[in-house]
Each structure stands twice: as structure tokens, then as C-alpha cells.
């Protein structure tokens, strides 16, 4: 868990509180500030924390919230029932997420995050997962990142925090 003090300070400023269970900065905005952190599967007090990747960039978080408010998650979930290739790719993303988390510390559960593998519950998780792992790992994360490209990153990315 090699996180610089500058990164801890930046993430605390972004979140408005100290980060919990931070392991590393998993993705940086092109401007260099943290955008996604990777967290431990448990908080310091032992509480399970299954969200392995956590979106921290306020601009990106806000833009992702707008996508959520648009009804996109329902449309994505509906597509799982009609597109077997998409459902298989989403199941693979779920399994990859679990394997990566369990390699750090098994939680003894097959619950990952963001509704995987049966529905899309939180785009923030999927965007964070896609950015941290790169294209081709999380289909809905990849779609959301592509939808955000027109607005993120931008010159004002850091100006909002």
C-alpha cells in the first residue's frame, strides 16, 4: 500500500473527508490528480468494504451522477436480459472484480459491487473499474466512460475542488 502523502491529501480534499482503506491511486486524471483509488476489502475496524475501486475526482463523480439520473442504469440492466454477449461480458467483469478483491483479502462472498452481475446499480463503481483496469474489462464502465468523453477530462477538472 504505497500511497503518497500528497495523494492522501488530494483525495481527502476531493472527498471532503479522509479516505478510508486506501491502497493505491488506481487511475489519475490527465492533469495528474487522483481520479480512482483502490481500497482494501475491509476497513481498519474489520468492516467489509466490497467497493474495490472508488471514484474520487469530483468533476468525474458529478458527471457520472448525471448519467445515473438520466435513467441509463435501467436501460443497461434491461439490455442484460436481451443481449447474451453483453451479459457474459458483464459476468466476466464481476468475476474479475471478485478475483482481484479476493487476491487481496477474501471476504467469503460472491457479492462484488455496482449490482454485478445481474443489474447495473451504481455507475460510479463501473466507471472507476473501467478506468482502473482499462478498456475491455467492464462493458458498462466502458460505455459510461465513452459517454463522458465530451465533458471529461476538461481544463476545469481540478478547479471544482
N, C-alpha and C positions, 0 to 999 in steps of 0.2 A: 504494500500500500504506500506508494510513493507519490504523495501529493504535496506540491509546494505550498508554503505559507501564503504566497501571493494568490494562488488558485483558491485556497480556502477562503481568503478574504473576499475575492471576487465572487465566489459562489454565495457566500453569506450576504453580500450586497445584493446579488440578484434575487435571492430567496427572501430577503428581509429577516433572516434568522440564520443561526449556524447550521451548516449542513450536517446531516446525520449519516453515519455509517459509510462515509465516502471512501472509496478505494482508489479511484483514479479519475482523471478527466478523460472521458472516452471519445469526445469529439469537441473540436474548437471551431468557432465561427472563423471565417476568413480573416477577421480583424484580430484574431488570436485569443479572444476571451473564451472561457468555458461555455459550451452550449449544452453538453450532455455529460453527466457524471455516471460512473459505475459505482454501485453501492454494494455493501455486504448483505448477504441473505438474512442476517439478524442485526438488530440494533444493539448497542452496547449493553442494554439490560437483558438481552436474550430474546426479545420480542421478534417474531418472524417479520421480515421486511421483503416480500417477494418481488418488489419492483427493482429489478437489477439495473435498468437504465432509467435515468431520471432527467427530464428536460429542465434546464436551468436558465437559459437565455430568455429574459423577459419578453423581448420582441417576438422570438420564435414561439414562446408559450402563448402569447396573446393571439398571434396569427393562427395557431393550432386551435385555440379555443373558438375562434370564428368559424373554422371548418366544422368543429363539433356542433356549433349552434345552427349550422346550415342544414342539418339532417343527414350529413354524409355517412355517419356511422350506421344508421338504419339501412341506408341504401347498400352499404358494403356488406352488412350482415345478410340482407336479403339475397345478395349475389352468391353467398356461400351455398345456398340451397339449390342454385341453378347452374353453377359452374364447378364441376368436379375437379378440374385442374387447379382452379383458384383455391378450392377447399383443401386440396392436397398440399399446395404450396403453403397455405396458412397453417396447416397441421405440422408441416416441416419446420416452420418458423417457431411454433410452440415447442416442438421437441428440441430444437437448437437452443432456445432460451432456457429450457429446463436443464439441458446438459451443461450449459455454461454456468448456470447458477449452482447446480449440484456439484460441479467440479470445485467450486469454492467451499461450499458447505451444504450438504444435502438437508433439505427441510422435511423430507419424508412425505411430500405431497406432489401431486401432478398438476397443481394449480400454478399457472405461470402468471401472466399479467395482461391487462388490456382486453380481457374477455376470451383470449385464445383458449382453445381452438374453435369454439362454437359460435362466437359472436364477436363483434367489434364494440368494445365498451369504452375505451379511452385512447383517443388518437395521440395524446401526448406520449404514451408508452410506445406506440408504434413508430412515431416519428423518431423518438430517442433511439429505439432499437435499430431502425434503418440507418440512421446517421452513424451510430457507433459501429455497426457491423458492415456497412457498405451495401450497395445495391445487390438485389437478388436474394436476400435473406428473408425479408418481411414484405410480402406483396402490398399490404395495405399501408405500411410505413413508407414504402417506395412511392405509392400513389399520392399519399399526402404530401411528401416532400416535393414531388413534382408540382402539385397544385400550389405550393407555397413559393416556388421559384421566382415568380414575378415580384414578390414582396420581400423575400428574404434570401440571402442576407442583403442588407442595404446599408447605405452610408450612415444611417441613423441608428443602426443596431445597438450600439453601446450608449447612445445618447439618452435612451429611455430608462437607464438605471444608474 
